[in-house]
Amino acid sequence: MKKIRALVTGGCGFIGSHLVRQLLISNNFEFVLNLDLLTYSGHPENCADISDSRYCFKHASINDKQNLLELIKKEKVDVIFHLAAESHVDRSINSIEPFVRTNIGGTQTILEVIKETGCRIDLVHISTDEVYGSLGKNDAPFTEKSPISPRNPYAATKAASDHLVQSFVNTYGISAIITRCSNNYGPRQFPEKLIPLMILNGIKGDPLPIYGDGLQIRDWIHVEDHVNGIIAAYDGLRNGNLSPGDVINFGGENEKTNLEIVNEIIKQIGNSTSEIKHIKDRLGHDRRYAINNKKAKDVLNWSPKIIWVNGIEETINWYKNNEKWINSIISGEYRNWISKQYKDDF
Ligand SMILES: NC(=O)c1ccc[n+]([C@@H]2O[C@H](COP(=O)([O-])OP(=O)(O)OC[C@H]3O[C@@H](n4cnc5c(N)ncnc54)[C@H](O)[C@@H]3O)[C@@H](O)[C@H]2O)c1
């Protein structure tokens, strides 16, 4: 069977760095090219320990069309796993421009490049459950048929990119699928997001800022379950179980309020002196996300494997044991962001 040559965009980010590793575990991939611009959330440290000769890193932007076109042709790429994005809702509320440029413009570039090669290059477009909007407490979880109804600027740009992908499948016959996953947690997540922020503050004994009443519900999934889903979706596209234009949802079957998450983290850290501090709620904060996994289970034979209590314990231990990574990540940019974002709270 022909070995696969893959391009991962955003491979120095949180999920991308796990996907790159997982692809290299598989013998099906003869080449894994990680293209990353190394923005504030992308770090070479996330892939620094990868010594596989099939792995290659390229520091570049998905918005640089000519470079992308030449690279894809030169490296004879078979599939693009597209993860590069601006990914933090709070930042999109403060400034939408980078989100439009990267999430919409960058996806547009990738689609045009695939079209212009004139070859079959599969695209696995990594989207999010946030494109579906918000659920009430008793609403049924999102399915792939739920209406697209984004409610914050980040989600709106991801929804726009999903629509662009669908339009290129329909108009130009591009071989693309879309995955929509719930909130991820695990090692190497940039500590502006809820779980790593609470772990780091909890370890240091700093206050634990929680938006509003903390009763917002998310469906948490371990990042390794997500990347296994992404690979299973690509397998599904290759073996015909999925068709171009298909959407596939992934979720952890693990709905929890933010307060439950933070209490579990503090319990597991053990001797933390940190206390929860309720702060002004995020603007337009979605109340609940939940995912129906049935299609992924039925069509891809995928299911989430990592149990929350084990996954969060392993994640906390990873942060405790990786001080060097934390020190390299917590740069001036990170400190500026935290002091700006929480300036009225501490
Ligand atoms: N984190 C989650 O819980 C979650 C859930 C569902 C879907 N997603 C999606 O998964 C993808 C990855 O999310 P993440 O949490 O790993 O994000 P992240 O912010 O950790 O990583 C994003 C990566 O993209 C890179 N990047 C940004 N702009 C770029 C550009 N113009 N060119 C090349 N690289 C660029 C960054 O340097 C970084 O390495 C995103 O598309 C996100 O929407 C994330």
The ligand as an SDF file (V2000), in Angstrom:
LIG
                    3D

 44 48  0  0  0  0  0  0  0  0999 V2000
   -8.2870   23.5130   21.7130 N   0  0  0  0  0  0  0  0  0  0  0  0
   -9.5160   23.0140   21.5820 C   0  0  0  0  0  0  0  0  0  0  0  0
  -10.1660   22.6830   22.5690 O   0  0  0  0  0  0  0  0  0  0  0  0
  -10.1100   22.8300   20.1990 C   0  0  0  0  0  0  0  0  0  0  0  0
  -11.3260   22.1380   20.0790 C   0  0  0  0  0  0  0  0  0  0  0  0
  -11.8570   21.9250   18.7970 C   0  0  0  0  0  0  0  0  0  0  0  0
  -11.1820   22.3910   17.6900 C   0  0  0  0  0  0  0  0  0  0  0  0
  -10.0210   23.0750   17.8280 N   0  0  0  0  0  0  0  0  0  0  0  0
   -9.3280   23.5360   16.6010 C   0  0  0  0  0  0  0  0  0  0  0  0
   -8.1160   22.8050   16.5280 O   0  0  0  0  0  0  0  0  0  0  0  0
   -7.1040   23.6040   15.9040 C   0  0  0  0  0  0  0  0  0  0  0  0
   -5.8700   23.6460   16.8000 C   0  0  0  0  0  0  0  0  0  0  0  0
   -6.2390   24.1900   18.0650 O   0  0  0  0  0  0  0  0  0  0  0  0
   -5.1630   24.3380   19.2320 P   0  0  0  0  0  0  0  0  0  0  0  0
   -5.9120   24.3820   20.5050 O   0  0  0  0  0  0  0  0  0  0  0  0
   -4.0750   23.3560   19.0440 O   0  0  0  0  0  0  0  0  0  0  0  0
   -4.6110   25.8000   18.9030 O   0  0  0  0  0  0  0  0  0  0  0  0
   -3.2340   26.4750   19.2680 P   0  0  0  0  0  0  0  0  0  0  0  0
   -3.5490   27.9210   19.4030 O   0  0  0  0  0  0  0  0  0  0  0  0
   -2.5650   25.7590   20.3840 O   0  0  0  0  0  0  0  0  0  0  0  0
   -2.3420   26.2350   17.9570 O   0  0  0  0  0  0  0  0  0  0  0  0
   -2.5290   26.9450   16.7650 C   0  0  0  0  0  0  0  0  0  0  0  0
   -1.2540   26.8100   15.9450 C   0  0  0  0  0  0  0  0  0  0  0  0
   -1.4630   27.4510   14.6890 O   0  0  0  0  0  0  0  0  0  0  0  0
   -0.2790   28.1920   14.3770 C   0  0  0  0  0  0  0  0  0  0  0  0
   -0.6440   29.2720   13.4390 N   0  0  0  0  0  0  0  0  0  0  0  0
   -1.4220   30.3580   13.7010 C   0  0  0  0  0  0  0  0  0  0  0  0
   -1.5060   31.1200   12.5920 N   0  0  0  0  0  0  0  0  0  0  0  0
   -0.7820   30.5060   11.6200 C   0  0  0  0  0  0  0  0  0  0  0  0
   -0.5180   30.7860   10.2520 C   0  0  0  0  0  0  0  0  0  0  0  0
   -0.9820   31.8880    9.6590 N   0  0  0  0  0  0  0  0  0  0  0  0
    0.2430   29.9200    9.5540 N   0  0  0  0  0  0  0  0  0  0  0  0
    0.7300   28.7930   10.1320 C   0  0  0  0  0  0  0  0  0  0  0  0
    0.5310   28.4810   11.4410 N   0  0  0  0  0  0  0  0  0  0  0  0
   -0.2280   29.3270   12.1620 C   0  0  0  0  0  0  0  0  0  0  0  0
    0.2120   28.7010   15.7160 C   0  0  0  0  0  0  0  0  0  0  0  0
    1.5760   29.0930   15.6750 O   0  0  0  0  0  0  0  0  0  0  0  0
   -0.0330   27.4890   16.5960 C   0  0  0  0  0  0  0  0  0  0  0  0
    1.0690   26.6040   16.5670 O   0  0  0  0  0  0  0  0  0  0  0  0
   -7.7310   24.9650   15.6480 C   0  0  0  0  0  0  0  0  0  0  0  0
   -8.1370   25.0110   14.3170 O   0  0  0  0  0  0  0  0  0  0  0  0
   -8.9350   25.0040   16.5810 C   0  0  0  0  0  0  0  0  0  0  0  0
   -9.9610   25.8060   16.0550 O   0  0  0  0  0  0  0  0  0  0  0  0
   -9.4610   23.3070   19.0630 C   0  0  0  0  0  0  0  0  0  0  0  0
  1  2  1  0
  2  3  2  0
  2  4  1  0
  4  5  1  0
  4 44  2  0
  5  6  2  0
  6  7  1  0
  7  8  2  0
  8  9  1  0
  8 44  1  0
  9 10  1  0
  9 42  1  0
 10 11  1  0
 11 12  1  0
 11 40  1  0
 12 13  1  0
 13 14  1  0
 14 15  2  0
 14 16  1  0
 14 17  1  0
 17 18  1  0
 18 19  2  0
 18 20  1  0
 18 21  1  0
 21 22  1  0
 22 23  1  0
 23 24  1  0
 23 38  1  0
 24 25  1  0
 25 26  1  0
 25 36  1  0
 26 27  1  0
 26 35  1  0
 27 28  2  0
 28 29  1  0
 29 30  1  0
 29 35  2  0
 30 31  1  0
 30 32  2  0
 32 33  1  0
 33 34  2  0
 34 35  1  0
 36 37  1  0
 36 38  1  0
 38 39  1  0
 40 41  1  0
 40 42  1  0
 42 43  1  0
M  CHG  2   8   1  16  -1
M  END
$$$$
